Each structure stands twice: as C-alpha cells, then as structure tokens.
C-alpha cells in the first residue's frame, strides 16, 4: 500500500517504543550493506549486545528533563493506516547562547572533555572508539566554526527505512525541528551525508562546509564525506503545522 502524506503521524519515543525506534534507525543506516557509514563505528553491525547497549544509552538520554537545555527528543514517523514505522529522528535542543567571551574557552573545554572521555573509555567489543572520538572532535570544531555559540536545534540523526524512501516520511520528520526552531527564532544545525545534501538543500538548508571526518581512516572504502548545514528561521522553506500524537 502506498503511503500518503495525510496518513503520516509523528510519535514521541519513550521506554515503551525505543526498541522500535532503534530498529528503524538500524535498518535505515545499515541499508547500504558493506558501504554503510555505520560500519566505521560498529564493524560487526548492530549485534544483539550492541543493540542492548545502544538502547541503554537512548533511555539515559530520554531521562533528561524535556525543558532543560541540551535535552534530547526522539520521534518515529508511522503510517497511521498500516501502523508501520517508516522513519526515526533524534533532536537536541541547545537553546542557551554561549557568551562570545567564553566561546573559545568552551570549545577547548569540550575538546579536552572528549579526549579525556575516550582516553579512559574501556574497549567494548564491536565498537570502534577511535572512530567515535574522531567524529565527535570534528563535530565540536565544526559547530564552533559555523554556529559561534548561537542557540540552535540540532538534528542528531534522521533515517528512513529503505522501502519508505521518497514517500515524504523524512520530510515529515524534519518539519518538527524546523517548526520548533522557527518558534524559538533559532537555526537548525546538522551534519549531512553527501547523499542527503540535496534533500536538505530542498528544505531550505545551506551548506557551510565539509565536516572534516574521513571514514576511510576507519576501514571504509570510497568517499564518505559529510557536510555541516544550517537552516535559518528566516528561510523561505515551507514549514507545515505537524501534530504530534501522544
């Protein structure tokens, strides 16, 4: 059955449906098989032990107060007619500005904290800690360059299961963050794969520059370029009034 935009529903994720969220995320990001970007971080894929560990981290993130700065929100896009889960998104609300006088200091503190965390992190089977360290350092530097401490809504990830692509599910999921950012008067920031750049450009994002993370250093062949992108609340992109089902 074809999915129509009118049958799409955005559902908040909690402990009761976090396993479904992870399944959609895993299917979305492992769809490329041996070329999947996720293999740089999870060389054996999402094994049962890795899945259980990741779900623990998601539940910990969800335990933060929804009203606190840095709080994380997870959503599923489902087809209300078939009750099929089509897309998964994860957002972070960074709504407190960083004073310009402390911006450089905050960056150095963030980089030091990442280095310290991974220097003391015990190895975990199936997890490539050096890849995570390199990615997080690149992300922190890129945010510093392109946001300059501005409050923003951060799209951590957005994935659609292969059979539901190009049917509007990803755009439907994205609209929540665009509307939230417009209501707050802040930009949306993300790091996009090369394949998804066109999707975000069509939604009104602009490309800021390459992220500076090379997945080929961690065993992946071919190019795996990522780009920092920003959507401003003054963008001409259309933002729909999406309801969220409890």
Wavefront OBJ file of the C-alpha trace (Angstrom):
o trace
v 0.000 0.000 0.000
v 1.387 3.423 -0.942
v 1.958 5.923 1.837
v 0.236 9.299 1.566
v 1.293 12.441 3.404
v -2.089 12.591 5.134
v -1.548 9.186 6.746
v 1.796 10.075 8.332
v 1.951 10.525 12.103
v 4.754 11.747 14.348
v 5.023 9.760 17.581
v 7.221 10.658 20.577
v 9.551 7.877 21.670
v 9.892 6.613 25.220
v 10.784 3.412 27.019
v 7.734 1.664 25.551
v 8.802 2.070 21.912
v 12.550 2.735 21.999
v 13.276 -0.734 20.582
v 11.105 0.058 17.549
v 12.943 3.358 17.134
v 16.305 1.584 17.197
v 15.114 -0.992 14.672
v 14.088 1.759 12.239
v 17.382 3.589 12.835
v 19.442 0.417 12.296
v 17.570 -0.562 9.133
v 17.942 2.969 7.779
v 21.659 3.344 8.380
v 22.736 -0.201 7.547
v 20.813 -0.311 4.263
v 23.961 0.327 2.218
v 25.387 -3.021 3.317
v 29.215 -3.172 3.233
v 29.299 0.524 2.294
v 27.265 1.615 5.312
v 28.778 4.560 7.174
v 27.725 2.970 10.480
v 30.264 0.192 9.967
v 33.025 2.679 10.743
v 31.684 2.731 14.302
v 30.158 -0.739 14.598
v 32.353 -3.016 12.417
v 30.206 -6.088 13.157
v 26.923 -4.253 12.653
v 24.177 -3.991 15.251
v 24.686 -7.257 17.078
v 22.314 -8.132 19.964
v 24.865 -6.924 22.534
v 25.451 -3.644 20.676
v 21.703 -3.134 20.292
v 21.129 -3.661 24.028
v 23.933 -1.219 24.867
v 22.641 1.423 22.466
v 19.123 1.162 23.856
v 20.532 1.741 27.348
v 22.193 4.946 26.144
v 18.967 6.116 24.479
v 16.975 5.552 27.659
v 19.560 7.528 29.610
v 19.265 10.402 27.123
v 15.476 10.315 27.344
v 15.655 10.598 31.128
v 16.809 14.222 30.870
v 14.224 16.902 31.516
v 12.347 17.896 28.327
v 12.600 21.543 29.383
v 16.345 21.578 30.088
v 18.945 22.929 27.695
v 20.566 20.048 25.862
v 17.511 17.835 26.261
v 17.046 15.147 23.625
v 13.861 14.132 21.848
v 13.270 11.025 19.754
v 10.434 10.554 17.249
v 9.045 7.895 14.962
v 7.132 8.594 11.772
v 4.466 5.977 11.241
v 1.782 5.286 8.677
v -1.452 5.674 10.631
v -3.270 3.340 8.245
v -0.870 0.399 8.405
v 0.793 1.237 11.774
v 4.145 0.750 10.025
v 7.161 2.674 11.342
v 8.876 4.482 8.448
v 11.439 6.943 9.823
v 13.319 7.793 13.018
v 14.676 11.139 14.187
v 16.685 12.366 17.156
v 16.946 16.016 18.154
v 18.864 18.050 20.727
v 17.603 21.429 21.947
v 20.564 23.746 22.568
v 18.667 26.919 23.363
v 21.055 28.701 25.739
v 23.569 31.004 23.995
v 27.294 30.824 24.702
v 28.692 34.296 25.541
v 31.311 35.359 22.958
v 33.794 35.955 25.768
v 33.721 32.264 26.758
v 33.143 30.664 23.348
v 36.789 29.741 22.710
v 37.173 28.552 26.274
v 34.055 26.391 25.948
v 35.372 24.828 22.738
v 38.695 23.976 24.352
v 36.848 22.520 27.321
v 34.656 20.412 25.045
v 37.622 19.092 23.063
v 39.510 18.288 26.274
v 36.473 16.501 27.701
v 36.128 14.360 24.559
v 39.835 13.481 24.609
v 39.667 12.598 28.301
v 36.493 10.532 27.884
v 37.963 8.357 25.149
v 41.391 8.110 26.793
v 39.723 6.499 29.801
v 36.990 4.572 27.992
v 37.411 0.813 28.230
v 37.198 -1.073 24.927
v 33.838 -2.580 24.009
v 33.580 -5.488 21.600
v 32.115 -4.378 18.275
v 32.616 -0.639 18.922
v 35.304 1.441 17.203
v 36.083 4.030 19.886
v 38.765 5.845 17.808
v 36.155 6.472 15.086
v 33.682 7.886 17.609
v 36.428 10.072 19.091
v 37.431 11.462 15.684
v 33.811 12.144 14.726
v 32.965 13.922 17.959
v 36.065 16.106 17.748
v 35.199 17.044 14.154
v 31.604 17.805 15.140
v 32.674 20.041 18.033
v 35.093 22.022 15.853
v 32.529 22.422 13.055
v 29.841 23.677 15.446
v 32.287 26.214 16.830
v 33.139 27.474 13.342
v 29.611 27.628 11.950
v 27.431 28.459 14.964
v 29.711 30.666 17.112
v 27.849 29.686 20.275
v 24.376 30.508 18.877
v 21.348 28.745 20.352
v 20.100 26.124 17.901
v 18.109 22.974 17.330
v 20.426 20.103 16.421
v 19.293 17.237 14.213
v 21.388 14.358 15.549
v 20.044 11.869 13.042
v 17.238 11.248 10.591
v 16.784 7.926 8.828
v 14.114 6.288 6.695
v 13.743 2.559 6.122
v 14.640 1.645 2.505
v 11.129 0.661 1.429
v 9.678 4.014 2.559
v 12.157 6.372 0.916
v 10.962 9.177 -1.377
v 7.458 8.964 0.098
v 7.627 12.029 2.333
v 8.456 10.371 5.664
v 11.851 12.061 6.092
v 10.474 15.500 5.220
v 7.595 14.905 7.626
v 10.080 14.087 10.401
v 12.217 17.118 9.551
v 9.279 19.522 9.758
v 9.040 19.095 13.538
v 12.518 20.524 14.052
v 12.031 23.331 11.543
v 8.833 24.396 13.266
v 10.471 24.188 16.701
v 13.406 26.300 15.505
v 11.148 28.888 13.870
v 9.073 29.172 17.055
v 12.279 29.754 19.052
v 13.854 32.041 16.441
v 16.972 29.858 16.196
v 18.621 27.864 13.369
v 18.614 24.118 12.796
v 22.080 22.610 12.504
v 23.053 19.166 11.200
v 25.785 17.120 9.565
v 24.623 15.552 6.309
v 25.985 12.679 4.290
v 26.856 13.538 0.714
v 23.856 11.509 -0.483
v 21.391 13.517 1.621
v 22.682 17.016 0.847
v 20.132 17.525 -1.946
v 17.264 16.622 0.387
v 18.326 19.237 2.923
v 19.028 21.895 0.294
v 15.470 21.428 -0.986
v 14.203 22.014 2.567
v 15.977 25.384 2.766
v 19.302 24.442 4.367
v 22.576 25.942 3.201
v 25.896 24.128 3.083
v 28.548 25.523 5.434
v 31.451 23.252 4.565
v 32.867 19.746 4.984
v 32.800 18.234 8.453
v 36.412 17.131 8.336
v 35.828 13.483 9.220
v 37.208 10.797 6.905
v 35.596 7.398 7.480
v 38.176 5.800 5.185
v 40.617 6.043 8.087
v 38.451 3.506 9.888
v 38.130 0.798 7.284
v 35.511 2.103 4.862
v 36.311 2.242 1.173
v 35.263 5.052 -1.168
v 34.195 8.548 -0.200
v 32.149 9.170 2.910
v 32.112 12.951 3.026
v 29.876 14.777 5.479
v 28.862 18.441 5.455
v 27.757 20.933 8.084
v 24.435 22.530 7.092
v 22.246 25.238 8.628
v 18.599 26.213 8.234
v 17.737 29.718 9.382
v 14.288 30.652 10.740
v 14.136 33.334 8.035
v 14.422 30.630 5.369
v 11.770 30.530 2.664
v 11.351 26.789 3.211
v 7.743 25.819 3.908
v 7.112 24.636 7.474
v 3.975 22.572 7.983
v 1.873 22.518 11.137
v 2.558 18.933 12.211
v 0.687 17.486 15.155
v 2.438 15.033 17.463
v 0.432 12.065 18.651
v 0.791 11.094 22.303
l 1 2 3 4 5 6 7 8 9 10 11 12 13 14 15 16 17 18 19 20 21 22 23 24 25 26 27 28 29 30 31 32 33 34 35 36 37 38 39 40 41 42 43 44 45 46 47 48 49 50 51 52 53 54 55 56 57 58 59 60 61 62 63 64 65 66 67 68 69 70 71 72 73 74 75 76 77 78 79 80 81 82 83 84 85 86 87 88 89 90 91 92 93 94 95 96 97 98 99 100 101 102 103 104 105 106 107 108 109 110 111 112 113 114 115 116 117 118 119 120 121 122 123 124 125 126 127 128 129 130 131 132 133 134 135 136 137 138 139 140 141 142 143 144 145 146 147 148 149 150 151 152 153 154 155 156 157 158 159 160 161 162 163 164 165 166 167 168 169 170 171 172 173 174 175 176 177 178 179 180 181 182 183 184 185 186 187 188 189 190 191 192 193 194 195 196 197 198 199 200 201 202 203 204 205 206 207 208 209 210 211 212 213 214 215 216 217 218 219 220 221 222 223 224 225 226 227 228 229 230 231 232 233 234 235 236 237 238 239 240 241 242 243 244 245 246
